[in-house]
Amino acid sequence: MHRRLRWIALVAVGLLALPVLSLAFGWLRPPAPRADAPMRQAVYLWQRAWTTPVRSSVREIAPAFDGGLVALAYEVGWSNGSAREVFVALDHRLLAASGKPVGLALRIGTCSRERMRDPATVAMLRHAARRIVDDARAADLEPAELQIDFDSATAQLGDYRRWIEDIVQEVKPTPVTITALPSWMSSGAFGPLVQATDGFVLQVHWAKRFRFEDDAPDLCDTAKAVRWVEQAARHGVPFLVALPTYGHIALFDGDGELRTLVAEQPPPEVGAVTPMREFSANAPALAELMRVWLRQRPAAMQGVVWFRLPVETDRLNWSWPTLARVMRGETPAPGLELRWEGDGEGLQQLVAENTGDLDAELPRRIDGAWPADAEFVGADAMQGMDWSRDGVRGVAFRRTAELAAARLRPGERRTLGWVRLDRVTEIGFREGALVCGATD
């Protein structure tokens, strides 16, 4: 009997201690405080060359982001033991004209532990931080933050924290923030690191290595993103979440191994046999994620920052109509329209237009036909299309363009070809002629 009572007592003590142990080890950690107030939305301006289209986007689109923008101001990398620094020639007055907060980003390339601890490296970074802040102030732009972007190895977070402490001293009172990887949260050094900052950006997008035969990876696993945000909120430091708007074109070698990634420009001219694949941020999935966070999220999550600012010539990035809709938690959709437009003298042009707010893919084949009383005079194709006769009274246009060139942006109109007949008549689309899969 006494033995049974003693056993019951031990079990009871264990059950009472379980919540304490669970909290200590994070098993039953209470949920972070919640927020349902409007959240900030900011955007990255990561271009190094301030072309006319980039300036137009800063002028016309940047003011739509209540959280402002973060502009790349400096980048450093190492090659053959030597540092290569690039100071971006920012137009500070144009940035200030947006009327929104403007952060400055300092991007640091891969760095060994030995280089991190080298006093010369620390001195270089302190000087760069001071210079980009001073340059902004000299142009009457007070930086809202200095953001350090460094994909540190998890084992080096302690050294990284010392970097941050030095930079904070160099640029104070300018707030210093950092970008952070989800994998860092597995380290006990993560808490002290973010505590040394004025906030951080949790980067939940990436491009992992994959083979040609693999399914195209998603740039953002939204289920994981939700879990990571809940985990980050437990540290009690305010943060934003970086979400992707961009795509990549991956080029492979003959064995199906990844050769290179093209991220901001169309791919270089390559042979027809070079395997290529494109993968992009999933707009519908990210719209659903935004709906979740717009309704409720951890209070420490202040909002999101989108990577990157839409620019007209950036074909691997979302267009502004797509991003604007996703920001509201609404699902964008393409609206491809094809039609023949005549000039009243026998010439008919094949025109494609995207009336939706998401990129629309052109069909692989478009067949047109005309009545028996009209005779064929000539035809031609253009802008990524080829053509051939299809019987006596028909023509077939086939798509030759692939990847980004095969899509129409929202609002884009493109003439794909033309047909001239000997008299004015209508050309129709042959039934079943719009082929979006492989050609026959």
C-alpha positions in Angstrom: 0.0 0.0 0.0 2.8 2.5 1.0 4.7 1.5 -2.2 1.5 2.3 -4.3 1.0 5.6 -2.6 4.6 6.5 -3.1 4.3 5.7 -6.8 1.2 7.8 -7.1 2.9 10.7 -5.4 5.9 10.4 -7.8 3.6 10.4 -10.8 1.7 13.4 -9.5 4.9 15.4 -8.9 6.0 14.4 -12.5 2.8 15.7 -13.9 3.0 18.9 -12.0 6.6 19.4 -13.2 5.8 18.6 -16.9 4.5 22.1 -17.8 7.6 23.7 -16.2 9.9 21.4 -18.2 7.8 21.8 -21.3 8.1 25.6 -21.1 11.8 25.4 -20.4 12.4 23.2 -23.5 9.8 25.0 -25.7 7.4 22.0 -26.0 4.3 23.7 -24.7 5.5 27.3 -25.1 2.5 29.6 -24.9 1.5 31.4 -28.2 3.0 34.8 -28.9 0.6 37.8 -28.4 -1.6 38.4 -31.4 -2.2 41.4 -33.6 -5.0 42.2 -36.1 -4.2 45.8 -36.8 -3.1 46.9 -40.3 0.5 45.8 -41.0 3.3 47.6 -42.7 4.2 46.7 -46.3 7.6 47.7 -47.6 9.7 46.9 -50.7 13.3 46.3 -51.6 15.0 48.3 -54.3 17.9 46.0 -55.1 19.0 47.4 -58.5 22.6 48.5 -58.7 22.1 50.5 -61.9 19.5 53.3 -61.7 18.1 53.2 -65.2 15.2 55.2 -66.5 12.7 52.4 -65.8 14.1 52.0 -62.2 13.7 55.7 -61.6 10.1 55.6 -63.0 9.2 52.8 -60.5 10.7 54.7 -57.6 8.7 57.8 -58.7 5.4 56.0 -59.5 5.2 52.8 -57.4 7.3 53.3 -54.3 4.9 55.7 -52.7 2.3 52.9 -52.6 4.3 51.1 -49.8 3.3 52.6 -46.5 6.3 50.8 -44.9 8.7 52.5 -47.4 11.5 51.0 -49.2 15.0 49.6 -48.5 17.5 50.5 -51.2 20.8 48.6 -51.8 23.5 51.1 -51.0 26.7 49.1 -50.7 27.9 45.6 -51.4 31.2 43.9 -50.6 32.6 40.5 -51.6 35.9 38.7 -51.5 37.9 37.2 -54.4 41.4 35.8 -54.2 41.7 37.3 -50.7 40.9 40.8 -51.8 37.7 42.8 -50.9 35.7 44.3 -53.8 33.5 47.1 -52.6 30.6 48.7 -54.6 28.9 51.9 -53.5 25.6 52.2 -55.4 25.0 55.7 -56.8 21.6 56.3 -55.2 19.4 59.2 -56.1 18.7 60.3 -52.5 16.5 63.1 -53.5 14.3 60.9 -55.6 14.0 58.4 -52.7 13.1 61.2 -50.3 10.4 62.4 -52.7 8.5 59.2 -52.2 7.5 60.6 -48.8 7.9 57.2 -47.3 10.6 55.8 -44.9 13.8 54.9 -46.7 16.2 52.3 -45.4 19.7 51.7 -46.7 21.0 48.2 -47.2 24.6 47.0 -46.7 25.1 43.7 -48.4 28.0 41.4 -47.3 29.2 38.4 -49.2 30.3 35.0 -47.9 32.9 35.5 -45.2 35.1 33.1 -43.3 35.4 33.1 -39.5 39.0 34.3 -39.7 38.0 37.2 -42.0 35.1 38.1 -39.7 37.5 38.4 -36.8 40.1 40.4 -38.7 40.1 44.0 -37.4 40.6 45.3 -41.0 37.2 43.7 -42.0 35.5 45.4 -39.1 37.1 48.7 -39.9 36.0 48.4 -43.5 32.4 47.7 -42.6 32.2 50.5 -40.1 33.6 52.9 -42.6 31.1 51.8 -45.3 28.2 52.1 -42.9 29.2 55.6 -41.8 29.7 56.7 -45.4 26.3 55.6 -46.8 24.5 57.2 -43.8 26.5 60.4 -44.2 25.9 60.5 -48.0 22.2 60.2 -47.4 22.1 63.0 -44.8 24.2 65.2 -47.1 21.4 64.9 -49.6 18.8 65.8 -47.0 17.6 62.2 -46.6 17.5 60.8 -43.1 17.7 57.0 -43.2 14.9 55.2 -41.5 17.3 52.3 -40.9 20.6 50.7 -41.9 19.9 47.1 -42.8 22.7 44.6 -42.8 22.2 41.7 -45.2 24.7 38.9 -44.5 23.9 35.2 -44.9 26.1 34.2 -41.9 26.8 30.6 -41.1 24.8 29.6 -38.1 28.0 28.7 -36.2 29.3 32.3 -36.7 26.3 34.2 -35.2 28.3 35.1 -32.1 30.9 36.8 -34.3 28.2 38.4 -36.4 26.7 39.9 -33.2 30.0 41.6 -32.5 29.9 43.1 -36.0 26.4 44.5 -35.3 27.4 46.0 -32.0 30.3 47.8 -33.7 28.1 49.1 -36.5 25.4 50.3 -34.1 28.0 52.4 -32.3 29.3 53.8 -35.7 26.0 55.0 -37.0 23.9 55.8 -33.9 21.2 57.1 -33.6 20.3 55.5 -37.0 18.5 52.2 -36.2 20.3 49.1 -37.3 18.4 46.0 -38.5 19.5 42.7 -40.0 18.1 40.1 -42.3 17.8 36.7 -40.7 17.5 33.1 -41.9 15.1 30.6 -40.4 17.9 28.2 -39.8 19.5 30.6 -37.4 16.7 30.1 -34.9 18.1 26.7 -34.0 21.1 28.4 -32.4 21.2 29.8 -28.9 23.1 32.7 -30.4 20.1 33.9 -32.4 18.4 35.6 -29.4 21.4 37.6 -28.3 22.0 38.6 -32.0 18.5 40.0 -32.6 18.5 41.6 -29.2 21.5 43.6 -30.3 19.5 45.1 -33.2 16.5 47.5 -33.6 14.7 44.7 -35.4 15.2 42.1 -38.1 13.8 40.8 -41.4 13.0 37.1 -41.4 13.8 35.9 -45.0 11.5 33.0 -45.8 12.3 32.7 -49.5 15.2 31.0 -51.2 16.4 29.2 -54.3 17.7 25.8 -53.5 19.8 23.6 -55.7 17.9 21.1 -57.8 18.2 18.9 -60.8 16.5 19.4 -64.2 14.2 16.4 -63.6 13.1 17.6 -60.2 9.8 19.4 -59.7 10.3 23.2 -59.8 10.9 24.3 -56.2 8.7 26.9 -54.6 10.5 30.0 -53.7 8.5 30.2 -50.5 7.0 27.3 -48.6 4.0 29.1 -47.0 3.3 26.4 -44.4 6.9 26.6 -43.2 6.8 30.4 -43.4 3.8 30.5 -40.9 5.7 28.2 -38.5 8.9 30.2 -38.7 7.1 33.5 -38.0 5.5 32.0 -34.9 8.9 30.8 -33.8 10.6 34.2 -34.5 7.9 36.0 -32.5 8.8 34.3 -29.3 12.0 36.4 -29.1 9.9 39.5 -28.6 11.9 41.6 -31.1 10.0 43.4 -33.8 10.5 42.0 -37.2 9.3 42.0 -40.8 8.9 39.0 -43.1 10.6 39.1 -46.5 8.4 37.6 -49.3 9.4 37.0 -52.9 8.1 38.5 -56.1 10.8 37.3 -58.4 11.7 34.3 -60.5 14.8 32.5 -61.7 15.8 30.9 -64.9 18.0 27.9 -64.3 20.4 26.6 -66.9 21.6 23.0 -66.7 24.5 21.1 -68.2 24.2 17.8 -70.2 24.0 15.7 -67.0 21.0 17.7 -65.7 23.1 19.5 -63.0 22.4 23.1 -62.3 25.0 25.3 -64.2 23.8 28.8 -63.3 20.9 30.9 -62.2 19.7 34.1 -63.9 17.8 36.2 -61.5 17.3 39.7 -62.7 17.8 39.7 -66.5 16.7 37.5 -69.4 19.1 34.5 -69.9 22.2 34.9 -72.2 22.0 33.5 -75.7 22.5 29.8 -75.4 22.2 26.8 -77.7 18.8 25.3 -78.5 19.8 22.1 -76.7 20.7 23.8 -73.4 18.2 22.7 -70.8 16.4 25.6 -69.1 13.7 25.9 -66.5 12.0 28.8 -64.9 10.5 29.0 -61.5 8.8 31.9 -59.9 7.1 33.1 -56.7 3.6 31.6 -56.5 1.3 34.6 -56.5 -1.9 32.8 -55.5 -0.2 31.0 -52.6 1.3 34.2 -51.3 -2.0 35.9 -51.6 -3.5 33.3 -49.4 -0.7 33.8 -46.9 -1.4 37.5 -46.9 -5.0 36.8 -46.1 -4.0 34.8 -43.1 -1.6 37.5 -41.8 -4.0 40.4 -42.6 -6.5 38.8 -40.3 -4.2 37.8 -37.5 -0.5 37.4 -36.8 2.0 37.5 -34.0 2.2 41.0 -32.5 6.0 41.1 -33.0 5.5 40.7 -36.7 5.2 44.3 -37.9 4.5 43.5 -41.5 6.2 42.3 -44.7 8.8 43.6 -47.1 8.6 42.4 -50.7 11.7 41.5 -52.8 11.7 43.3 -55.1 10.3 46.6 -56.5 8.5 46.0 -59.9 10.4 47.6 -62.8 9.0 47.5 -66.4 12.1 45.9 -67.8 12.5 43.3 -65.1 10.8 40.4 -66.8 11.6 37.9 -64.1 9.8 39.8 -61.5 6.1 40.3 -60.9 4.5 43.3 -62.5 3.0 46.0 -60.3 -0.7 44.9 -60.9 0.2 41.5 -59.6 2.0 42.7 -56.5 -0.7 45.3 -55.7 -3.4 42.6 -55.7 -1.4 40.1 -53.6 -0.6 42.9 -51.1 -4.4 43.1 -50.5 -4.6 39.3 -50.0 -6.5 39.0 -53.3 -5.7 36.2 -55.8 -4.5 37.6 -59.2 -5.5 35.9 -62.5 -4.4 36.2 -66.1 -6.9 37.4 -68.7 -5.5 36.4 -72.1 -7.5 37.7 -75.1 -6.8 36.8 -78.8 -8.4 38.5 -81.7 -7.9 39.4 -85.4 -7.9 43.1 -86.2 -8.4 44.1 -89.8 -7.4 47.3 -91.6 -10.4 47.3 -93.9 -8.2 46.3 -97.0 -7.7 42.6 -96.5 -4.9 42.8 -93.8 -5.7 41.0 -90.5 -3.3 41.2 -87.5 -3.3 38.5 -84.8 -3.2 40.4 -81.5 -2.8 39.0 -78.0 -3.7 41.1 -74.9 -3.6 40.4 -71.2 -6.5 42.1 -69.5 -5.9 40.3 -66.2 -3.5 41.1 -63.3 -1.2 38.1 -63.6 1.2 37.1 -66.4 -0.6 35.1 -69.1 1.2 32.4 -71.2 0.8 32.5 -74.9 -0.7 29.3 -76.5 1.8 27.1 -78.3 -0.4 27.0 -81.4 -3.0 29.3 -82.8 -4.9 28.3 -86.0 -6.9 30.7 -88.1 -9.2 30.0 -91.0 -11.2 32.2 -93.5 -14.2 31.7 -95.9 -13.8 30.0 -99.3 -14.4 33.2 -101.3 -11.1 34.7 -100.1 -7.7 33.9 -101.5 -4.4 33.9 -99.5 -1.9 36.6 -100.4 0.7 36.4 -97.7 1.5 36.1 -94.0 4.2 36.6 -91.4 4.9 36.0 -87.8 6.7 38.1 -85.2 7.6 38.4 -81.5 8.4 34.8 -80.7 6.1 33.1 -83.2 6.5 31.2 -86.5 3.8 30.4 -89.1 2.9 27.9 -91.8 0.0 27.3 -94.2 -2.7 25.0 -92.8 -4.6 23.7 -95.8 -6.1 26.0 -98.5 -8.0 28.3 -96.2 -6.0 28.3 -93.0 -2.8 29.3 -91.3 -1.1 28.0 -88.1 1.0 30.2 -85.8 3.3 28.4 -83.5 5.1 29.7 -80.5 8.9 29.6 -80.6 9.6 31.8 -77.5 9.9 30.1 -74.2 10.2 31.1 -70.5 9.6 34.8 -69.8 9.4 35.8 -73.5 6.3 33.5 -73.8 4.3 35.5 -71.3 2.3 38.7 -71.5 2.4 41.1 -68.6 -0.8 42.5 -67.2 -1.9 45.2 -69.6 0.5 44.1 -72.3 -0.6 43.9 -75.9 1.4 42.1 -78.6 1.0 41.6 -82.3 1.9 38.0 -83.0 1.6 38.0 -86.8 -0.5 38.9 -89.8 -2.4 37.5 -92.7 -3.3 39.3 -96.0 -6.2 38.1 -98.1 -7.4 39.3 -101.5 -10.5 40.8 -100.1 -12.0 42.1 -96.8 -13.3 39.2 -94.8 -13.1 37.8 -91.3 -10.6 35.3 -90.1 -11.8 33.1 -87.3 -10.1 30.8 -84.8 -10.5 27.2 -85.9 -12.3 25.1 -83.2 -9.8 23.6 -80.8 -7.0 25.7 -82.4 -5.6 27.2 -79.2 -3.1 24.7 -78.0 -1.4 25.4 -74.7 0.4 22.1 -74.4 3.0 20.5 -76.6 2.7 21.0 -80.4 1.5 18.1 -82.5 
